[in-house]
C-alpha cells in the first residue's frame, strides 16, 4: 500500500474549478446507473431540482429523437417535453418523477432490446440488465445449456511465451503492457472521481494511494475520513459513490470511439498456420467456397482479434463434406483444396489501420489500437461489476442509500442488504461453477 498526500491539492483544484458541473455530473450518473429509481431518489433527496430537470430533459430529448418521424413532430414533441419537465419541477413528486423517467428511458431502450428488458432498464437501470444477464447465465449453467463461466478472475499468466493476464474459461489473454496501462488508468479515473466529488462537498481526505502486488497495480484508493463520511447526508454519499463506475463507463466509451477511428477496412484474414505447400503463412484469404471473408464486419473482427489474440480459426470438414474440391480465393489467385486440406488450415484476422506511423522501428497504430481496446474492455467490465448490489462494491453501498426513498427501518434495510448479498453471492458462485471443472481437469 503506497499512501501519499501529493495529489490532494490537485483534487482540490479540480473540485474548485466547476463544483456545480461536478454535482450535475454525479446526479446524471445516478440516473444513468439506476434510471427511474435513481430519479425518484434525486427527487426526494436533492435540493438542486434544476439538475434533475436537466437530466430529465436530456433523457427525454433522446427519447424524442428516437421516435419523432418528421421535423414537425420533433418540434411538437420537444415542446411537450419542455412542458412536462416544467410541470414535474413544480409538482416535486417522487412517484410521478419515477413513472415519467421510467417511460422515457424505457422508450429509448425499446430501440435496442426486447420490451421486458427495456422496461427493466427503465425501472432500475444498468443494475437490472446486469443482474438479469447473470441470473440467466446461471440458469443456463444449472440446466446444462452452458459450460462457459459467467464470471472469471483475472490472473497473471504466461501464454505462448508472453507474460500477461489471463481470464480462465473465456480464452482471453491480455498482454502485460496493455493490462498494466489499462489497470492504472482504470484505478486512477475511478478513485479520482470519488475524490473530486468528496472535495466538492468539503469532505476531508486523508490521503490517496495505490495498492500493488509486486510491481503490478491491483487497486487504488482515496481515503476519506470514514466517520465524517458516514455522518454526511445521503445525497452526498450517493454522489461520491456514483462517480466511480460512471467515470469508468465514460472512459470506456471514449476509448472504443477512438479505437473505431483507428481501425480501417483494409484489414483481412490471413493464413496463420499452413500444413500444405500450396499456401504459405501470411497469405491473405478473401473467400473459401461460398464464404466471403471480406464481407465480415471489420470493426467486430478487429475487436475479436484483440480480445482473442492467440486464437486461430479453422473450418470443419463437415462444412464442405459433399464437395471433393473447394475453391479458395487468395491474394495470389484461385486455389482448389480438398475438405481435408482445409481442415488443416488455420486463419486469423489482421486489422487494418487508418494511418501508418513508425517510431524506433515499431508500428504505432497496432499499439494504439490495442491499448485503446483494453482500456475499453477493463473499464466497461469493472464498472459493471462495481454496480452489483453487493457490499463492499459501490453498488452495494448505493443500494443502502436508494432504499431510503421507501422510509424503511434500519433493521429492514439491513435485512434487504443481506438478502442482496446472499443472492448475489449465490448467482456469482453458480456463474463461476464451470471453473471448478477446469481446475479439476488441470490438476487431475
C-alpha positions as CSV (number, residue, x, y, z in Angstrom):
1,X,0.0,0.0,0.0
2,X,1.5,3.3,-1.1
3,X,0.0,6.4,0.6
4,X,0.6,10.0,-0.5
5,X,-0.8,13.5,0.1
6,X,0.7,14.9,-3.1
7,X,-2.5,14.5,-5.2
8,X,-4.8,16.1,-2.6
9,X,-4.0,19.7,-3.8
10,X,-4.7,18.6,-7.4
11,X,-8.1,17.2,-6.4
12,X,-8.9,20.4,-4.6
13,X,-8.1,22.5,-7.7
14,X,-10.3,20.2,-9.9
15,X,-13.2,20.3,-7.4
16,X,-12.9,24.1,-7.1
17,X,-13.0,24.8,-10.8
18,X,-16.6,23.8,-11.5
19,X,-18.3,22.5,-8.4
20,X,-21.8,22.9,-10.0
21,X,-20.8,20.9,-13.0
22,X,-19.4,18.0,-10.9
23,X,-22.6,17.9,-8.8
24,X,-24.7,17.8,-12.0
25,X,-22.5,15.1,-13.5
26,X,-22.9,13.0,-10.3
27,X,-26.7,13.4,-10.5
28,X,-26.6,12.4,-14.1
29,X,-24.5,9.3,-13.1
30,X,-27.2,8.3,-10.5
31,X,-29.9,8.4,-13.1
32,X,-27.7,6.8,-15.8
33,X,-27.0,3.9,-13.4
34,X,-30.4,3.4,-11.7
35,X,-32.9,5.0,-14.2
36,X,-36.4,5.5,-12.7
37,X,-35.3,4.6,-9.2
38,X,-32.4,7.0,-9.4
39,X,-34.8,9.8,-10.5
40,X,-37.1,9.0,-7.5
41,X,-34.1,9.2,-5.2
42,X,-32.9,12.6,-6.5
43,X,-36.5,13.9,-6.4
44,X,-36.6,13.1,-2.8
45,X,-33.1,14.0,-1.6
46,X,-31.6,16.6,-3.9
47,X,-32.2,20.3,-3.1
48,X,-30.9,21.2,-6.5
49,X,-34.0,20.5,-8.6
50,X,-32.5,22.1,-11.7
51,X,-30.0,19.3,-12.0
52,X,-32.8,16.7,-12.1
53,X,-34.8,18.8,-14.5
54,X,-31.9,19.0,-16.9
55,X,-31.2,15.3,-16.6
56,X,-34.9,14.5,-17.3
57,X,-34.8,16.8,-20.3
58,X,-31.6,15.1,-21.7
59,X,-33.2,11.6,-21.5
60,X,-36.4,13.0,-22.9
61,X,-34.6,14.6,-25.7
62,X,-33.0,11.3,-26.8
63,X,-36.4,9.6,-26.5
64,X,-38.0,12.3,-28.8
65,X,-35.2,11.8,-31.3
66,X,-35.8,8.1,-31.3
67,X,-39.5,8.4,-32.0
68,X,-40.0,11.6,-34.0
69,X,-40.5,10.7,-37.7
70,X,-40.6,14.3,-39.0
71,X,-39.4,17.7,-38.1
72,X,-42.9,18.9,-37.3
73,X,-43.4,16.0,-34.9
74,X,-40.0,16.6,-33.4
75,X,-40.8,20.2,-32.7
76,X,-44.2,19.3,-31.2
77,X,-42.7,16.5,-29.0
78,X,-39.9,18.8,-27.8
79,X,-42.4,21.5,-26.8
80,X,-44.4,18.8,-25.0
81,X,-41.2,17.6,-23.3
82,X,-40.4,21.1,-22.0
83,X,-44.0,21.5,-20.6
84,X,-43.7,18.1,-18.9
85,X,-40.3,18.9,-17.3
86,X,-41.6,22.3,-16.1
87,X,-44.7,20.7,-14.6
88,X,-42.6,18.0,-12.8
89,X,-40.4,20.7,-11.4
90,X,-43.4,22.4,-9.8
91,X,-45.0,19.2,-8.6
92,X,-41.9,17.8,-6.9
93,X,-43.5,14.3,-6.5
94,X,-41.0,11.4,-6.4
95,X,-43.6,8.8,-7.6
96,X,-44.6,10.9,-10.7
97,X,-40.9,11.6,-11.4
98,X,-40.2,7.9,-11.3
99,X,-43.1,7.0,-13.6
100,X,-42.1,9.6,-16.2
101,X,-38.4,8.7,-16.1
102,X,-39.2,5.0,-16.5
103,X,-41.4,5.7,-19.5
104,X,-38.7,8.0,-21.2
105,X,-35.8,5.6,-20.6
106,X,-37.8,2.5,-21.5
107,X,-38.8,4.1,-24.8
108,X,-35.2,4.8,-25.6
109,X,-34.2,1.2,-24.8
110,X,-37.0,-0.2,-26.9
111,X,-34.9,0.6,-29.9
112,X,-32.1,-1.7,-28.8
113,X,-33.7,-4.5,-26.8
114,X,-36.8,-6.5,-26.2
115,X,-39.7,-4.8,-24.4
116,X,-39.4,-6.5,-21.0
117,X,-35.6,-5.7,-20.8
118,X,-36.3,-2.2,-21.9
119,X,-38.8,-1.8,-19.1
120,X,-36.4,-3.3,-16.6
121,X,-33.8,-0.9,-17.7
122,X,-36.2,2.0,-17.3
123,X,-37.1,1.0,-13.8
124,X,-33.8,0.0,-12.2
125,X,-31.2,0.9,-14.8
126,X,-28.0,-0.9,-15.6
127,X,-28.3,-2.9,-12.4
128,X,-31.4,-4.7,-13.8
129,X,-29.8,-5.7,-17.1
130,X,-26.6,-6.8,-15.3
131,X,-28.4,-8.9,-12.7
132,X,-30.8,-10.3,-15.3
133,X,-27.9,-11.5,-17.5
134,X,-26.1,-13.1,-14.6
135,X,-29.2,-14.9,-13.4
136,X,-30.0,-16.0,-17.0
137,X,-26.5,-17.4,-17.4
138,X,-26.7,-19.1,-14.0
139,X,-29.9,-20.9,-15.2
140,X,-28.1,-22.0,-18.4
141,X,-25.3,-23.4,-16.3
142,X,-27.6,-25.3,-13.9
143,X,-29.6,-26.7,-16.8
144,X,-26.5,-27.8,-18.6
145,X,-27.0,-25.5,-21.6
146,X,-23.7,-23.7,-21.0
147,X,-20.3,-24.8,-19.7
148,X,-18.8,-21.3,-20.1
149,X,-18.3,-19.4,-16.8
150,X,-20.3,-16.2,-16.5
151,X,-17.6,-14.6,-14.2
152,X,-13.9,-15.3,-14.0
153,X,-10.9,-13.8,-12.3
154,X,-8.0,-12.0,-14.0
155,X,-4.8,-13.8,-13.1
156,X,-1.1,-13.3,-14.1
157,X,-0.3,-15.8,-16.8
158,X,2.3,-16.8,-19.4
159,X,0.9,-17.8,-22.8
160,X,2.9,-18.6,-25.9
161,X,6.0,-17.3,-24.1
162,X,4.3,-14.0,-23.4
163,X,3.7,-12.6,-19.9
164,X,0.3,-11.1,-19.3
165,X,-3.1,-11.6,-17.7
166,X,-5.5,-14.5,-18.4
167,X,-9.2,-14.8,-17.9
168,X,-9.7,-18.5,-17.3
169,X,-12.6,-20.2,-19.1
170,X,-13.1,-17.4,-21.6
171,X,-9.9,-17.8,-23.7
172,X,-9.0,-14.2,-23.2
173,X,-5.3,-13.2,-22.8
174,X,-4.2,-9.7,-22.1
175,X,-0.5,-8.8,-22.9
176,X,1.2,-7.4,-19.8
177,X,1.8,-3.9,-21.2
178,X,-1.8,-3.4,-22.3
179,X,-3.1,-4.8,-19.0
180,X,-0.9,-2.6,-16.7
181,X,-1.7,0.6,-18.6
182,X,-5.4,-0.2,-18.6
183,X,-5.5,-1.0,-14.9
184,X,-3.6,2.1,-13.9
185,X,-5.9,4.3,-15.9
186,X,-9.0,2.5,-14.6
187,X,-7.9,2.9,-11.0
188,X,-6.8,6.5,-11.4
189,X,-10.0,7.6,-13.1
190,X,-12.2,5.7,-10.7
191,X,-10.7,6.9,-7.4
192,X,-10.0,10.4,-8.5
193,X,-13.7,10.7,-9.5
194,X,-14.6,9.7,-6.0
195,X,-12.1,12.2,-4.6
196,X,-13.3,15.1,-6.7
197,X,-16.9,14.7,-5.5
198,X,-15.8,14.3,-2.0
199,X,-13.9,17.6,-2.1
200,X,-16.8,19.3,-3.9
201,X,-18.8,18.6,-0.8
202,X,-16.0,19.6,1.5
203,X,-15.3,16.1,2.8
204,X,-11.9,15.7,4.3
205,X,-9.5,13.3,2.5
206,X,-6.6,11.8,4.5
207,X,-4.6,10.6,1.5
208,X,-4.6,9.0,-1.9
209,X,-2.7,5.8,-2.7
210,X,-2.1,2.7,-4.8
211,X,-2.3,-1.0,-3.9
212,X,0.3,-3.2,-5.6
213,X,1.2,-6.8,-5.9
214,X,4.9,-6.6,-6.5
215,X,5.1,-4.2,-9.5
216,X,1.5,-4.8,-10.6
217,X,-1.2,-2.3,-9.5
218,X,-4.2,-4.2,-8.2
219,X,-6.1,-1.3,-6.6
220,X,-6.2,2.4,-5.8
221,X,-7.9,4.4,-3.2
222,X,-8.9,7.8,-2.0
223,X,-9.0,7.7,1.8
224,X,-11.8,9.9,3.3
225,X,-12.5,10.4,7.0
226,X,-14.8,7.4,7.3
227,X,-16.6,8.7,10.4
228,X,-17.4,12.0,8.7
229,X,-18.4,10.2,5.5
230,X,-20.9,8.0,7.4
231,X,-22.4,11.1,9.1
232,X,-22.9,13.2,5.9
233,X,-26.3,13.4,4.2
234,X,-27.4,10.7,1.9
235,X,-27.2,12.7,-1.4
236,X,-23.5,13.5,-0.7
237,X,-22.7,9.8,-0.2
238,X,-24.6,8.9,-3.3
239,X,-22.9,11.4,-5.5
240,X,-19.4,10.4,-4.3
241,X,-20.2,6.7,-4.8
242,X,-21.9,7.0,-8.2
243,X,-19.0,8.8,-9.9
244,X,-16.5,5.9,-9.8
245,X,-18.3,3.5,-12.1
246,X,-19.7,6.3,-14.3
247,X,-16.3,7.7,-14.9
248,X,-15.1,4.3,-16.0
249,X,-18.0,3.9,-18.4
250,X,-17.2,7.3,-19.9
251,X,-13.6,6.4,-20.3
252,X,-14.6,3.1,-21.9
253,X,-16.9,4.9,-24.4
254,X,-14.1,7.4,-25.3
255,X,-11.6,4.5,-25.8
256,X,-13.9,2.4,-28.0
257,X,-14.7,5.5,-30.1
258,X,-11.0,6.2,-30.7
259,X,-10.4,2.6,-31.4
260,X,-13.1,2.6,-34.1
261,X,-11.4,5.7,-35.6
262,X,-8.1,4.0,-35.8
263,X,-9.4,0.7,-37.3
264,X,-9.8,0.7,-41.1
265,X,-11.5,-1.8,-43.5
266,X,-8.1,-2.5,-45.1
267,X,-7.5,-5.5,-42.7
268,X,-8.1,-9.1,-43.8
269,X,-8.0,-12.8,-43.0
270,X,-4.5,-14.3,-43.3
271,X,-3.2,-17.8,-43.0
272,X,-1.6,-18.2,-39.6
273,X,-0.6,-21.9,-39.8
274,X,-0.5,-23.8,-43.1
275,X,0.3,-27.5,-43.3
276,X,0.0,-27.6,-47.1
277,X,2.6,-26.5,-49.6
278,X,0.0,-24.7,-51.8
279,X,-0.5,-21.8,-49.3
280,X,2.2,-20.0,-47.3
281,X,1.8,-18.5,-43.9
282,X,0.7,-14.9,-44.1
283,X,-1.3,-15.3,-47.3
284,X,-4.4,-13.2,-47.4
285,X,-7.6,-15.2,-47.9
286,X,-10.6,-13.4,-49.4
287,X,-13.1,-16.3,-49.7
288,X,-13.5,-20.0,-49.0
289,X,-16.1,-21.7,-51.1
290,X,-19.3,-19.6,-50.8
291,X,-18.0,-17.9,-47.6
292,X,-16.9,-14.3,-48.4
293,X,-14.5,-13.4,-45.6
294,X,-14.1,-9.8,-46.8
295,X,-17.8,-9.2,-46.0
296,X,-17.2,-9.8,-42.3
297,X,-17.6,-6.5,-40.3
298,X,-14.1,-5.2,-39.9
299,X,-14.7,-3.4,-36.6
300,X,-16.2,-6.5,-34.9
301,X,-13.4,-8.6,-36.5
302,X,-10.7,-6.2,-35.1
303,X,-12.3,-6.3,-31.7
304,X,-12.3,-10.1,-31.8
305,X,-8.7,-10.1,-32.9
306,X,-7.6,-8.1,-29.9
307,X,-9.9,-10.0,-27.5
308,X,-8.6,-13.4,-28.6
309,X,-5.2,-12.5,-29.8
310,X,-3.9,-16.1,-29.7
311,X,-7.0,-17.7,-31.2
312,X,-6.9,-19.2,-34.7
313,X,-9.9,-20.3,-36.7
314,X,-10.4,-23.5,-38.7
315,X,-13.1,-24.8,-41.0
316,X,-14.6,-28.2,-40.1
317,X,-14.6,-30.9,-42.8
318,X,-18.3,-31.3,-42.5
319,X,-18.8,-27.7,-43.8
320,X,-17.8,-29.0,-47.3
321,X,-18.2,-32.8,-46.8
322,X,-20.3,-33.1,-50.0
323,X,-17.6,-31.4,-52.2
324,X,-14.4,-33.0,-53.5
325,X,-12.7,-29.7,-54.0
326,X,-13.3,-26.2,-52.6
327,X,-12.2,-23.0,-54.3
328,X,-10.2,-20.6,-52.2
329,X,-9.6,-17.0,-53.4
330,X,-6.3,-15.6,-52.1
331,X,-4.1,-12.6,-52.9
332,X,-2.2,-15.0,-55.2
333,X,-5.2,-16.2,-57.1
334,X,-7.6,-19.1,-57.1
335,X,-6.8,-22.4,-55.4
336,X,-8.7,-25.7,-55.1
337,X,-8.3,-27.7,-51.9
338,X,-9.9,-30.8,-50.5
339,X,-12.0,-30.5,-47.3
340,X,-9.3,-32.5,-45.5
341,X,-6.7,-29.9,-46.5
342,X,-8.9,-27.1,-45.5
343,X,-9.3,-28.6,-42.0
344,X,-5.5,-28.2,-41.6
345,X,-5.6,-24.5,-42.5
346,X,-5.6,-22.0,-39.6
347,X,-6.5,-18.4,-40.3
348,X,-6.8,-15.2,-38.2
349,X,-7.9,-11.7,-38.7
350,X,-5.2,-9.0,-39.0
351,X,-6.8,-5.5,-38.5
352,X,-6.1,-2.6,-40.9
353,X,-5.4,0.9,-39.6
354,X,-6.4,4.4,-40.8
355,X,-2.9,5.7,-40.6
356,X,0.7,4.4,-40.6
357,X,3.4,5.6,-38.4
358,X,6.6,4.1,-37.1
359,X,8.9,5.1,-34.2
360,X,12.1,3.3,-33.4
361,X,11.2,0.5,-35.7
362,X,7.8,-0.1,-34.0
363,X,4.5,0.4,-35.9
364,X,2.4,2.6,-33.6
365,X,-1.2,2.1,-34.9
366,X,-1.4,-1.5,-33.6
367,X,-0.1,-0.4,-30.2
368,X,-2.5,2.5,-30.0
369,X,-5.4,0.3,-31.1
370,X,-4.5,-2.5,-28.7
371,X,-4.2,-0.1,-25.8
372,X,-7.5,1.6,-26.5
373,X,-9.3,-1.7,-26.8
374,X,-8.1,-3.0,-23.5
375,X,-8.8,0.3,-21.8
376,X,-12.4,-0.1,-23.1
377,X,-12.6,-3.7,-22.0
378,X,-11.3,-3.3,-18.5
379,X,-13.2,-0.1,-17.7
380,X,-16.5,-1.4,-19.1
381,X,-16.4,-4.7,-17.2
382,X,-15.1,-3.3,-13.9
383,X,-17.7,-0.5,-14.0
384,X,-20.5,-3.0,-14.5
385,X,-19.2,-5.4,-11.8
386,X,-18.8,-2.5,-9.4
387,X,-22.5,-1.7,-9.8
388,X,-23.6,-5.1,-8.5
389,X,-25.8,-4.6,-5.4
390,X,-23.2,-6.4,-3.1
391,X,-21.3,-4.8,-0.3
392,X,-18.4,-3.9,-0.5
393,X,-18.9,-2.9,-4.1
394,X,-20.0,0.7,-4.7
395,X,-23.3,-0.7,-6.0
396,X,-24.0,-2.4,-2.6
397,X,-23.3,0.8,-0.8
398,X,-25.6,2.8,-3.1
399,X,-28.4,0.3,-2.7
400,X,-28.5,1.3,1.0
401,X,-28.9,4.9,0.0
402,X,-31.6,4.1,-2.6
403,X,-33.6,2.2,-0.1
404,X,-34.0,5.5,1.9
405,X,-36.8,6.5,-0.5
406,X,-39.1,3.8,0.9
407,X,-38.9,5.0,4.6
408,X,-37.8,1.6,5.9
409,X,-36.4,1.0,9.3
410,X,-32.7,0.3,9.8
411,X,-33.4,-3.3,10.5
412,X,-35.4,-3.7,7.3
413,X,-32.7,-2.1,5.3
414,X,-30.1,-4.4,6.9
415,X,-32.2,-7.5,6.0
416,X,-32.6,-6.3,2.4
417,X,-28.9,-5.7,2.1
418,X,-28.1,-9.1,3.5
419,X,-30.6,-10.7,1.1
420,X,-29.0,-8.9,-1.9
421,X,-25.6,-10.1,-0.6
422,X,-26.6,-13.7,-0.3
423,X,-28.5,-13.8,-3.6
424,X,-25.6,-12.0,-5.4
425,X,-23.0,-14.4,-4.0
426,X,-25.1,-17.4,-4.9
427,X,-25.6,-16.2,-8.5
428,X,-21.8,-15.4,-8.8
429,X,-20.9,-18.8,-7.5
430,X,-23.1,-20.5,-10.0
431,X,-21.6,-18.4,-12.8
432,X,-18.1,-19.4,-11.6
433,X,-19.0,-23.1,-11.2
434,X,-17.6,-24.2,-14.6
435,X,-14.2,-23.0,-13.4
436,X,-14.2,-25.9,-10.9
437,X,-14.2,-28.4,-13.8
438,X,-11.3,-26.6,-15.5
439,X,-9.3,-26.6,-12.2
440,X,-10.1,-30.3,-11.8
441,X,-9.0,-31.1,-15.4
442,X,-5.8,-29.1,-14.9
443,X,-4.7,-31.0,-11.9
444,X,-6.2,-34.4,-12.4
